[in-house]
């Protein structure tokens, strides 16, 4: 398995998904080696192979370094990115998962150099579809820039870990956010909407933010949680009443599925990931940013509405159970391992 990112070095969702999938495969009897630029993850069940790098443009240099990283002769090579230079076959089966579209991110990210970097990564994603035996998208919208990619397998959530625990619910209305204060996650915009619309109606309400870049004084009602351990993150989901992540873009949006698995209604902006995970708003509330505060206030104040959303979320999130996702990938590994005439 290849993933530049891992939870030990980054909070990017791709790394968490690669880590969770590798652990799940080991539990199902497979041997997994993870090639990554990040250090080993505490508690990982798989073997770790660090690809040491230094300097700038690390993701591009990581992809080049993989050419000589000793990845030959595996039964399966499963890449979560950065496999676009691996033209020579190195494993019997080569699978690539597309976790989003860098072309879509390039449309929204600020700064000319960052836009250029995203465009280059977008072209690398196109190259990757030619290198792999099978390319999988994590949502239908991820296929927009590579419509020849036909297979969709969503990201997976460990529903044994992320599950409702009503006894842990906070006594006061609590909104949970997982992301960054700046840029496309729009934590600052959420805090402003919360303070303008929710607090005047529900003065005891809290906005808990799992976020590393919250300013020292984020204003009334906002509780910075910083980085959390896996156990504390589960507790934060179980404590909250509502989850909100108003991103401009998510290829999938793992936190939406984690929240739904934890029994939380989701209130979000209609980015492509939120639309897919909430089934176009049928299992959540999707509103434009200017109406976010009002939507949060209404859901927090209406117990019946929250209960209805929780029931719809529980039904929808079954599609994203990690065991189901891993089984779908195993079926691809096995099918591609067969002689061509018998696939």
C-alpha positions as CSV (number, residue, x, y, z in Angstrom):
1,X,0.0,0.0,0.0
2,X,1.2,3.5,-0.9
3,X,0.2,6.7,0.9
4,X,2.3,9.8,1.2
5,X,0.2,10.8,4.2
6,X,-0.4,8.9,7.4
7,X,-2.0,10.1,10.7
8,X,1.5,10.3,12.3
9,X,2.4,13.2,10.1
10,X,-0.8,14.7,8.7
11,X,-4.4,15.2,9.5
12,X,-5.4,14.9,5.8
13,X,-8.2,12.3,5.5
14,X,-6.4,10.2,2.8
15,X,-3.8,9.2,5.4
16,X,-6.4,8.1,7.9
17,X,-8.3,6.1,5.3
18,X,-5.1,4.3,4.1
19,X,-4.2,3.6,7.7
20,X,-7.7,2.2,8.6
21,X,-7.9,0.1,5.5
22,X,-4.4,-1.4,6.0
23,X,-5.3,-2.3,9.6
24,X,-8.6,-3.8,8.4
25,X,-6.8,-5.9,5.8
26,X,-4.3,-7.2,8.4
27,X,-7.2,-8.2,10.6
28,X,-8.7,-10.2,7.7
29,X,-5.5,-12.2,7.3
30,X,-3.4,-10.2,4.8
31,X,0.1,-9.0,5.2
32,X,0.4,-5.3,4.4
33,X,3.5,-3.1,4.0
34,X,2.8,0.6,3.9
35,X,5.2,2.9,1.9
36,X,4.9,6.5,3.2
37,X,6.8,9.7,3.7
38,X,5.4,9.8,7.2
39,X,6.7,8.1,10.3
40,X,5.1,4.9,11.8
41,X,1.7,5.2,13.3
42,X,1.4,4.1,16.9
43,X,-0.7,1.0,17.1
44,X,-0.5,0.2,13.4
45,X,-1.0,-3.5,12.6
46,X,0.8,-3.3,9.3
47,X,4.5,-3.1,8.5
48,X,5.9,0.4,7.8
49,X,8.3,1.4,5.1
50,X,9.3,5.0,5.4
51,X,10.5,6.8,2.2
52,X,12.8,9.5,3.5
53,X,12.6,12.9,1.8
54,X,13.8,16.5,2.4
55,X,13.2,19.9,0.9
56,X,10.3,21.2,-1.2
57,X,7.8,19.6,-3.6
58,X,7.9,16.6,-1.4
59,X,4.8,14.9,-2.9
60,X,6.3,14.9,-6.4
61,X,9.6,13.7,-5.2
62,X,7.9,11.0,-3.2
63,X,6.3,9.7,-6.4
64,X,9.7,9.6,-8.1
65,X,11.4,7.9,-5.1
66,X,8.8,5.1,-5.3
67,X,10.5,3.9,-8.5
68,X,13.4,2.6,-6.4
69,X,11.6,1.9,-3.1
70,X,11.7,-1.9,-3.4
71,X,8.0,-2.4,-4.2
72,X,8.5,-5.1,-6.7
73,X,7.0,-8.6,-6.4
74,X,4.0,-7.9,-4.2
75,X,0.7,-9.6,-5.0
76,X,-1.2,-6.3,-4.8
77,X,0.0,-2.7,-5.1
78,X,-2.7,-0.4,-3.8
79,X,-1.9,3.3,-4.1
80,X,-3.8,6.1,-2.5
81,X,-1.8,8.6,-4.6
82,X,1.7,9.2,-6.1
83,X,1.9,6.1,-8.3
84,X,2.0,7.9,-11.6
85,X,5.6,7.1,-12.4
86,X,5.2,3.4,-11.9
87,X,4.8,2.5,-15.5
88,X,6.8,-0.8,-15.3
89,X,4.7,-3.5,-13.6
90,X,5.8,-4.0,-10.1
91,X,3.0,-6.2,-8.7
92,X,0.5,-8.7,-10.1
93,X,-2.4,-6.3,-9.3
94,X,-2.2,-2.5,-9.3
95,X,-5.1,-0.6,-7.8
96,X,-5.4,3.2,-7.5
97,X,-7.9,5.0,-5.3
98,X,-8.8,8.6,-6.3
99,X,-9.8,10.4,-3.1
100,X,-10.8,13.6,-4.8
101,X,-9.9,15.8,-7.7
102,X,-6.9,18.2,-7.6
103,X,-8.5,20.0,-10.6
104,X,-11.5,20.8,-8.4
105,X,-9.2,22.0,-5.6
106,X,-7.3,24.2,-8.0
107,X,-10.5,26.0,-8.8
108,X,-11.0,27.0,-5.1
109,X,-7.6,27.1,-3.4
110,X,-6.1,30.7,-2.9
111,X,-2.7,31.6,-4.3
112,X,-1.3,31.2,-7.7
113,X,1.5,28.8,-6.7
114,X,-0.9,26.6,-4.8
115,X,-3.3,26.6,-7.8
116,X,-0.3,25.6,-10.0
117,X,0.6,22.8,-7.6
118,X,-2.9,21.5,-7.7
119,X,-3.1,21.6,-11.5
120,X,0.1,19.5,-11.7
121,X,-1.3,17.0,-9.2
122,X,-4.5,16.9,-11.3
123,X,-2.5,15.9,-14.4
124,X,-0.7,13.3,-12.2
125,X,-4.1,11.8,-11.3
126,X,-4.9,11.5,-15.0
127,X,-1.6,9.7,-15.6
128,X,-2.3,7.4,-12.6
129,X,-5.5,6.1,-14.3
130,X,-3.3,4.9,-17.2
131,X,-0.7,3.2,-14.9
132,X,-3.1,1.2,-12.7
133,X,-5.0,-1.9,-13.7
134,X,-8.1,-0.5,-12.0
135,X,-8.8,3.0,-10.7
136,X,-11.5,3.5,-8.1
137,X,-13.2,6.8,-7.2
138,X,-14.5,7.5,-3.7
139,X,-17.6,9.3,-4.9
140,X,-19.4,9.8,-8.3
141,X,-18.4,13.4,-8.4
142,X,-14.7,12.5,-8.1
143,X,-15.0,11.1,-11.6
144,X,-15.8,14.5,-13.1
145,X,-12.3,15.0,-14.5
146,X,-11.7,11.3,-15.3
147,X,-15.0,10.1,-16.6
148,X,-13.4,6.9,-17.9
149,X,-13.0,5.8,-14.3
150,X,-16.1,3.6,-13.8
151,X,-15.7,2.0,-10.3
152,X,-16.9,3.9,-7.2
153,X,-16.1,2.6,-3.7
154,X,-16.7,5.0,-0.9
155,X,-14.3,5.7,1.9
156,X,-14.9,3.5,5.0
157,X,-15.7,4.2,8.6
158,X,-15.0,1.8,11.5
159,X,-18.6,1.6,12.8
160,X,-17.4,-0.5,15.7
161,X,-15.4,2.6,16.9
162,X,-17.7,5.4,15.7
163,X,-21.1,4.6,17.1
164,X,-23.8,6.5,19.2
165,X,-23.5,6.6,22.9
166,X,-26.5,8.6,24.2
167,X,-25.3,8.6,27.8
168,X,-22.3,10.8,26.7
169,X,-24.4,13.5,25.0
170,X,-23.6,17.0,26.4
171,X,-26.2,18.7,28.6
172,X,-26.1,21.8,26.5
173,X,-26.5,22.2,22.7
174,X,-23.1,21.4,21.2
175,X,-21.9,21.7,17.6
176,X,-18.7,19.8,16.6
177,X,-16.3,20.9,13.8
178,X,-13.3,18.9,12.5
179,X,-11.1,20.7,10.1
180,X,-9.1,23.9,9.8
181,X,-9.9,27.5,10.8
182,X,-8.7,28.9,7.4
183,X,-8.9,27.9,3.8
184,X,-11.4,25.5,2.3
185,X,-12.7,23.9,5.6
186,X,-14.0,27.4,6.6
187,X,-13.9,27.0,10.4
188,X,-13.8,30.8,10.8
189,X,-17.0,31.2,8.8
190,X,-18.7,28.5,10.9
191,X,-17.7,30.3,14.1
192,X,-19.0,33.6,12.8
193,X,-22.3,32.0,11.8
194,X,-22.6,30.2,15.1
195,X,-22.0,33.4,17.1
196,X,-24.4,35.5,14.9
197,X,-27.3,33.1,14.7
198,X,-27.1,30.3,17.3
199,X,-25.9,32.1,20.5
200,X,-28.6,34.8,20.6
201,X,-31.3,32.0,20.5
202,X,-29.4,29.4,22.6
203,X,-26.9,31.3,24.8
204,X,-25.6,28.0,26.5
205,X,-24.7,26.5,23.1
206,X,-21.0,25.5,22.4
207,X,-19.1,25.1,19.2
208,X,-16.3,22.6,19.8
209,X,-13.5,22.7,17.2
210,X,-11.1,19.9,16.5
211,X,-8.7,22.3,14.9
212,X,-5.0,23.2,15.2
213,X,-5.1,26.8,13.9
214,X,-8.0,28.3,16.0
215,X,-6.9,31.8,17.1
216,X,-6.1,32.4,20.8
217,X,-9.4,34.3,21.3
218,X,-12.0,32.8,18.9
219,X,-14.9,34.6,20.6
220,X,-17.9,33.6,22.7
221,X,-19.1,30.0,22.7
222,X,-16.2,28.6,20.7
223,X,-14.2,25.9,22.5
224,X,-10.9,24.9,20.7
225,X,-10.0,21.3,21.2
226,X,-6.8,21.2,19.2
227,X,-5.6,17.8,18.1
228,X,-7.3,14.8,19.6
229,X,-6.3,11.2,20.1
230,X,-8.5,8.6,18.4
231,X,-10.3,7.9,21.6
232,X,-10.9,11.5,22.4
233,X,-12.2,12.2,18.9
234,X,-14.8,9.4,19.3
235,X,-15.8,11.0,22.6
236,X,-16.2,14.4,20.9
237,X,-18.5,13.0,18.3
238,X,-20.6,11.2,21.0
239,X,-20.8,14.4,23.1
240,X,-22.0,16.6,20.3
241,X,-25.6,17.3,19.2
242,X,-24.8,18.3,15.6
243,X,-21.8,18.1,13.3
244,X,-21.0,20.9,10.9
245,X,-18.2,21.2,8.3
246,X,-18.9,24.0,5.7
247,X,-16.1,23.2,3.3
248,X,-15.9,24.7,-0.2
249,X,-14.7,21.3,-1.5
250,X,-14.5,17.7,-0.2
251,X,-13.8,14.8,-2.5
252,X,-15.6,12.6,0.1
253,X,-15.5,14.0,3.6
254,X,-14.6,11.3,6.1
255,X,-15.8,13.4,9.1
256,X,-19.3,13.5,7.7
257,X,-19.5,9.7,7.7
258,X,-17.8,9.5,11.1
259,X,-20.4,11.9,12.5
260,X,-23.3,10.0,11.0
261,X,-22.0,6.7,12.3
262,X,-21.8,8.4,15.8
263,X,-25.5,9.3,15.6
264,X,-25.1,13.0,14.7
265,X,-27.2,15.1,12.3
266,X,-24.9,16.7,9.7
267,X,-25.4,20.4,8.7
268,X,-23.0,21.4,5.9
269,X,-22.6,23.4,2.7
270,X,-23.4,21.5,-0.5
271,X,-19.9,20.6,-1.6
272,X,-19.6,17.4,-3.6
273,X,-18.5,15.2,-0.7
274,X,-21.3,16.4,1.6
275,X,-23.8,15.9,-1.2
276,X,-22.7,12.3,-1.7
277,X,-22.3,11.3,1.9
278,X,-25.7,12.8,2.9
279,X,-27.4,11.4,-0.2
280,X,-28.0,14.9,-1.7
281,X,-29.3,16.1,1.7
282,X,-31.8,13.3,2.3
283,X,-29.7,12.2,5.3
284,X,-28.5,15.7,6.4
285,X,-29.1,19.4,6.0
286,X,-27.2,21.2,3.1
287,X,-27.5,24.9,2.9
288,X,-25.4,27.8,1.4
289,X,-23.0,29.4,3.8
290,X,-25.1,32.5,4.4
291,X,-27.9,30.2,5.8
292,X,-25.6,27.9,7.9
293,X,-26.2,29.6,11.3
294,X,-29.9,29.6,10.9
295,X,-29.9,25.9,9.9
296,X,-27.7,25.0,12.9
297,X,-30.1,27.0,15.3
298,X,-33.1,25.2,13.9
299,X,-31.7,21.7,14.2
300,X,-30.3,22.4,17.7
301,X,-33.7,23.7,18.9
302,X,-35.8,20.9,17.4
303,X,-35.4,17.5,19.1
304,X,-37.8,15.8,16.7
305,X,-35.9,17.1,13.7
306,X,-32.6,15.8,15.1
307,X,-34.1,12.4,15.8
308,X,-35.4,12.1,12.2
309,X,-32.0,13.1,10.8
310,X,-30.2,10.6,13.1
311,X,-32.4,7.8,11.8
312,X,-31.8,8.7,8.2
313,X,-28.1,9.1,8.9
314,X,-27.9,5.6,10.5
315,X,-29.5,4.0,7.4
316,X,-27.2,5.9,5.0
317,X,-23.9,5.3,6.8
318,X,-24.3,1.5,6.4
319,X,-23.0,2.1,2.9
320,X,-19.8,3.4,4.3
321,X,-19.0,0.7,6.9
322,X,-15.3,-0.1,6.7
323,X,-15.8,-3.9,6.6
324,X,-18.0,-3.5,3.5
325,X,-15.5,-1.2,1.8
326,X,-12.6,-3.6,2.4
327,X,-14.6,-6.5,1.1
328,X,-15.2,-4.6,-2.2
329,X,-11.5,-4.0,-2.5
330,X,-10.7,-7.6,-1.8
331,X,-13.1,-8.7,-4.6
332,X,-11.1,-6.5,-7.0
333,X,-7.7,-7.9,-5.8
334,X,-9.0,-11.5,-6.3
335,X,-10.7,-10.8,-9.7
336,X,-7.6,-9.1,-11.1
337,X,-5.4,-12.0,-9.8
338,X,-7.2,-14.5,-12.0
339,X,-6.0,-15.3,-15.5
340,X,-7.5,-12.8,-17.9
341,X,-9.9,-15.2,-19.6
342,X,-11.5,-16.2,-16.3
343,X,-12.1,-12.7,-14.8
